[in-house]
Amino acid sequence: MRNLALLLLVVSGLSLSACNDTKTEERADALEDQADQVRASADATADTMEDRADKVDNRLNSEAATAEQLAEERAQSVRDKAERKADTLENKADAVRDRSATSTATKTP
């Protein structure tokens, strides 16, 4: 009887930790999805900036080469900033998963 009670406690504890793991995974996945959205949005913004710069350059011939170069540098800056933000979000997702793995490992009897 005592072994059965102990077994029931272990099984219920594992099922509770499984629920927690699911929530943790969902949170980590949401952070990674957010990182992907940041990258996609920044790429779209930077592409639009570069397209505008190309149109200005085509209208003014090569007189606007400096303006085009500045626009391209700004576009790259947008991409770089988004990449840093996305990397930070992915690092947070990894940390969430690591904490979950560590807490699960310590809960196991």
C-alpha positions as a Markdown table, in Angstrom:
| # | Residue | x | y | z |
|---|---|---|---|---|
| 1 | Met | 0.0 | 0.0 | 0.0 |
| 2 | Arg | 2.8 | 2.4 | 0.9 |
| 3 | Asn | 4.5 | 1.7 | -2.5 |
| 4 | Leu | 1.2 | 2.4 | -4.3 |
| 5 | Ala | 0.8 | 5.8 | -2.5 |
| 6 | Leu | 4.4 | 6.7 | -3.4 |
| 7 | Leu | 3.9 | 5.7 | -7.0 |
| 8 | Leu | 0.7 | 7.8 | -7.2 |
| 9 | Leu | 2.6 | 10.8 | -5.8 |
| 10 | Val | 5.4 | 10.4 | -8.3 |
| 11 | Val | 3.0 | 10.0 | -11.2 |
| 12 | Ser | 1.0 | 13.1 | -10.2 |
| 13 | Gly | 4.2 | 15.1 | -9.7 |
| 14 | Leu | 5.4 | 14.1 | -13.2 |
| 15 | Ser | 2.1 | 15.0 | -14.8 |
| 16 | Leu | 2.2 | 18.4 | -13.1 |
| 17 | Ser | 5.8 | 19.0 | -14.3 |
| 18 | Ala | 4.7 | 18.0 | -17.8 |
| 19 | Cys | 2.1 | 20.7 | -17.7 |
| 20 | Asn | 4.7 | 23.2 | -16.6 |
| 21 | Asp | 7.0 | 22.0 | -19.4 |
| 22 | Thr | 4.3 | 22.6 | -21.9 |
| 23 | Lys | 3.7 | 26.1 | -20.7 |
| 24 | Thr | 7.5 | 26.7 | -20.7 |
| 25 | Glu | 7.8 | 25.4 | -24.2 |
| 26 | Glu | 4.9 | 27.6 | -25.4 |
| 27 | Arg | 6.6 | 30.6 | -23.8 |
| 28 | Ala | 9.9 | 29.8 | -25.4 |
| 29 | Asp | 8.2 | 29.2 | -28.8 |
| 30 | Ala | 6.4 | 32.5 | -28.5 |
| 31 | Leu | 9.7 | 34.3 | -27.9 |
| 32 | Glu | 11.2 | 32.6 | -31.0 |
| 33 | Asp | 8.2 | 33.5 | -33.1 |
| 34 | Gln | 8.6 | 37.1 | -31.9 |
| 35 | Ala | 12.2 | 37.0 | -32.9 |
| 36 | Asp | 11.2 | 35.8 | -36.4 |
| 37 | Gln | 8.7 | 38.6 | -36.7 |
| 38 | Val | 11.3 | 41.2 | -35.7 |
| 39 | Arg | 13.6 | 39.9 | -38.4 |
| 40 | Ala | 10.9 | 39.8 | -41.1 |
| 41 | Ser | 9.6 | 43.2 | -40.2 |
| 42 | Ala | 13.1 | 44.7 | -40.3 |
| 43 | Asp | 13.9 | 43.1 | -43.6 |
| 44 | Ala | 10.7 | 44.5 | -45.1 |
| 45 | Thr | 11.4 | 48.0 | -43.8 |
| 46 | Ala | 15.0 | 47.9 | -45.0 |
| 47 | Asp | 14.0 | 46.6 | -48.4 |
| 48 | Thr | 11.5 | 49.4 | -48.8 |
| 49 | Met | 14.2 | 51.9 | -47.8 |
| 50 | Glu | 16.6 | 50.5 | -50.3 |
| 51 | Asp | 14.0 | 50.5 | -53.1 |
| 52 | Arg | 13.2 | 54.1 | -52.4 |
| 53 | Ala | 16.9 | 54.9 | -52.6 |
| 54 | Asp | 17.2 | 53.1 | -55.9 |
| 55 | Lys | 14.3 | 55.1 | -57.3 |
| 56 | Val | 15.8 | 58.4 | -56.3 |
| 57 | Asp | 19.1 | 57.3 | -57.8 |
| 58 | Asn | 17.5 | 56.3 | -61.1 |
| 59 | Arg | 15.6 | 59.7 | -61.3 |
| 60 | Leu | 18.6 | 61.8 | -60.5 |
| 61 | Asn | 21.1 | 59.6 | -62.3 |
| 62 | Ser | 24.3 | 59.3 | -60.2 |
| 63 | Glu | 24.0 | 62.7 | -58.6 |
| 64 | Ala | 22.3 | 61.1 | -55.6 |
| 65 | Ala | 24.8 | 58.4 | -55.1 |
| 66 | Thr | 25.7 | 59.8 | -51.7 |
| 67 | Ala | 22.0 | 59.9 | -50.7 |
| 68 | Glu | 21.6 | 56.3 | -51.9 |
| 69 | Gln | 24.6 | 55.2 | -49.9 |
| 70 | Leu | 23.2 | 56.9 | -46.8 |
| 71 | Ala | 19.8 | 55.2 | -47.3 |
| 72 | Glu | 21.5 | 51.8 | -47.7 |
| 73 | Glu | 23.5 | 52.4 | -44.6 |
| 74 | Arg | 20.3 | 53.2 | -42.7 |
| 75 | Ala | 18.7 | 50.1 | -44.1 |
| 76 | Gln | 21.6 | 48.0 | -42.9 |
| 77 | Ser | 21.4 | 49.7 | -39.5 |
| 78 | Val | 17.7 | 48.7 | -39.3 |
| 79 | Arg | 18.7 | 45.1 | -40.1 |
| 80 | Asp | 21.5 | 45.0 | -37.6 |
| 81 | Lys | 19.4 | 46.5 | -34.8 |
| 82 | Ala | 16.6 | 43.9 | -35.5 |
| 83 | Glu | 19.1 | 41.1 | -35.5 |
| 84 | Arg | 20.4 | 42.1 | -32.1 |
| 85 | Lys | 16.8 | 42.3 | -30.8 |
| 86 | Ala | 16.0 | 38.9 | -32.3 |
| 87 | Asp | 19.1 | 37.3 | -30.9 |
| 88 | Thr | 18.2 | 38.7 | -27.4 |
| 89 | Leu | 14.7 | 37.2 | -27.8 |
| 90 | Glu | 16.1 | 33.8 | -28.8 |
| 91 | Asn | 18.6 | 33.9 | -25.9 |
| 92 | Lys | 15.6 | 34.5 | -23.6 |
| 93 | Ala | 13.8 | 31.5 | -25.2 |
| 94 | Asp | 16.9 | 29.4 | -24.6 |
| 95 | Ala | 17.1 | 30.5 | -21.0 |
| 96 | Val | 13.4 | 29.6 | -20.4 |
| 97 | Arg | 14.1 | 26.2 | -21.8 |
| 98 | Asp | 17.3 | 25.8 | -19.8 |
| 99 | Arg | 15.5 | 26.8 | -16.5 |
| 100 | Ser | 12.8 | 24.3 | -17.3 |
| 101 | Ala | 15.3 | 21.5 | -18.0 |
| 102 | Thr | 17.2 | 22.3 | -14.8 |
| 103 | Ser | 14.0 | 22.4 | -12.7 |
| 104 | Thr | 12.7 | 19.1 | -14.2 |
| 105 | Ala | 16.1 | 17.4 | -13.6 |
| 106 | Thr | 16.0 | 18.5 | -9.9 |
| 107 | Lys | 12.4 | 17.3 | -9.5 |
| 108 | Thr | 13.1 | 13.8 | -10.7 |
| 109 | Pro | 13.3 | 11.4 | -7.7 |
